[in-house]
Protein backbone atom coordinates (compact mmCIF):
# COMPACT_ATOMS: atom_id res chain seq x y z
CA UNK A 1 0.00 0.00 0.00
CA UNK A 2 2.93 2.31 0.69
CA UNK A 3 4.13 2.03 -2.91
CA UNK A 4 0.72 3.03 -4.21
CA UNK A 5 0.66 6.08 -1.96
CA UNK A 6 4.15 7.07 -3.10
CA UNK A 7 3.11 6.69 -6.77
CA UNK A 8 -0.02 8.75 -6.17
CA UNK A 9 2.17 11.44 -4.62
CA UNK A 10 4.42 11.47 -7.69
CA UNK A 11 1.47 11.68 -10.05
CA UNK A 12 -0.22 14.45 -8.11
CA UNK A 13 2.90 16.42 -7.21
CA UNK A 14 1.28 19.72 -6.21
CA UNK A 15 -0.76 17.93 -3.54
CA UNK A 16 2.41 16.41 -2.09
CA UNK A 17 3.77 19.79 -1.15
CA UNK A 18 3.18 20.78 2.44
CA UNK A 19 0.38 23.25 2.99
CA UNK A 20 1.84 26.64 2.25
CA UNK A 21 0.28 29.91 1.43
CA UNK A 22 -0.44 30.69 -2.19
CA UNK A 23 2.40 33.23 -2.41
CA UNK A 24 5.07 30.61 -1.75
CA UNK A 25 3.70 28.34 -4.46
CA UNK A 26 3.42 31.26 -6.86
CA UNK A 27 7.01 32.25 -6.13
CA UNK A 28 8.14 28.68 -6.73
CA UNK A 29 6.34 28.50 -10.07
CA UNK A 30 7.62 31.94 -11.09
CA UNK A 31 11.21 30.95 -10.26
CA UNK A 32 10.87 27.77 -12.34
CA UNK A 33 9.51 29.73 -15.30
CA UNK A 34 12.26 32.34 -15.09
CA UNK A 35 14.98 29.70 -14.94
CA UNK A 36 13.48 27.90 -17.91
CA UNK A 37 13.46 31.19 -19.82
CA UNK A 38 17.20 31.66 -19.29
CA UNK A 39 18.13 29.26 -22.05
CA UNK A 40 21.18 30.62 -23.80
CA UNK A 41 21.23 31.62 -27.42
CA UNK A 42 24.43 31.83 -29.41
CA UNK A 43 25.83 35.24 -30.28
CA UNK A 44 26.51 36.06 -33.96
CA UNK A 45 30.24 35.57 -33.28
CA UNK A 46 29.59 32.10 -31.84
CA UNK A 47 27.40 31.19 -34.81
CA UNK A 48 30.18 32.30 -37.18
CA UNK A 49 32.71 30.08 -35.39
CA UNK A 50 30.38 27.07 -35.33
CA UNK A 51 29.56 27.55 -39.04
CA UNK A 52 33.25 27.66 -39.95
CA UNK A 53 33.90 24.51 -37.90
CA UNK A 54 30.99 22.66 -39.53
CA UNK A 55 32.22 23.70 -43.00
CA UNK A 56 35.71 22.38 -42.21
CA UNK A 57 34.18 19.18 -40.89
CA UNK A 58 32.14 18.80 -44.09
CA UNK A 59 35.36 19.19 -46.12
CA UNK A 60 36.98 16.40 -44.10
CA UNK A 61 39.62 18.68 -42.62
CA UNK A 62 38.76 17.93 -38.99
CA UNK A 63 40.65 15.02 -37.40
CA UNK A 64 41.12 14.26 -33.70
CA UNK A 65 40.21 17.83 -32.68
CA UNK A 66 36.84 19.23 -31.74
CA UNK A 67 35.43 22.44 -30.32
CA UNK A 68 34.80 22.09 -26.60
CA UNK A 69 33.03 25.43 -26.32
CA UNK A 70 32.82 28.82 -28.00
CA UNK A 71 33.09 32.03 -26.00
CA UNK A 72 30.52 34.80 -26.66
CA UNK A 73 33.16 36.77 -28.59
CA UNK A 74 33.69 33.80 -30.95
CA UNK A 75 36.92 32.39 -29.51
CA UNK A 76 36.90 28.60 -29.59
CA UNK A 77 38.20 26.25 -26.92
CA UNK A 78 39.64 23.15 -28.55
CA UNK A 79 40.00 19.62 -27.25
CA UNK A 80 41.67 16.60 -28.81
CA UNK A 81 40.48 13.00 -28.71
CA UNK A 82 43.92 11.38 -28.48
CA UNK A 83 46.51 13.79 -29.85
CA UNK A 84 46.47 17.33 -31.20
CA UNK A 85 47.23 15.93 -34.66
CA UNK A 86 45.28 17.98 -37.20
CA UNK A 87 44.99 21.15 -35.11
CA UNK A 88 47.08 23.24 -37.51
CA UNK A 89 45.06 22.01 -40.47
CA UNK A 90 41.81 22.84 -38.68
CA UNK A 91 43.02 26.31 -37.67
CA UNK A 92 44.06 27.01 -41.29
CA UNK A 93 40.66 25.84 -42.50
CA UNK A 94 38.89 28.00 -39.91
CA UNK A 95 40.89 31.06 -41.04
CA UNK A 96 39.86 30.35 -44.65
CA UNK A 97 36.22 30.03 -43.64
CA UNK A 98 36.37 33.25 -41.61
CA UNK A 99 37.85 35.05 -44.65
CA UNK A 100 34.82 33.95 -46.69
CA UNK A 101 32.32 35.44 -44.24
CA UNK A 102 31.99 38.94 -42.90
CA UNK A 103 32.43 39.64 -39.23
CA UNK A 104 29.12 40.45 -37.46
Secondary structure by P-SEA (a helix, b strand, c coil): caaaaaaaaaaacccccccccaaaaaaaaaaaaaaaacbbbbcaaaaaaaaaaaaaaaaccccccccccccccbbbbbbbcccccaaaaaaaaaaaaaaacccc
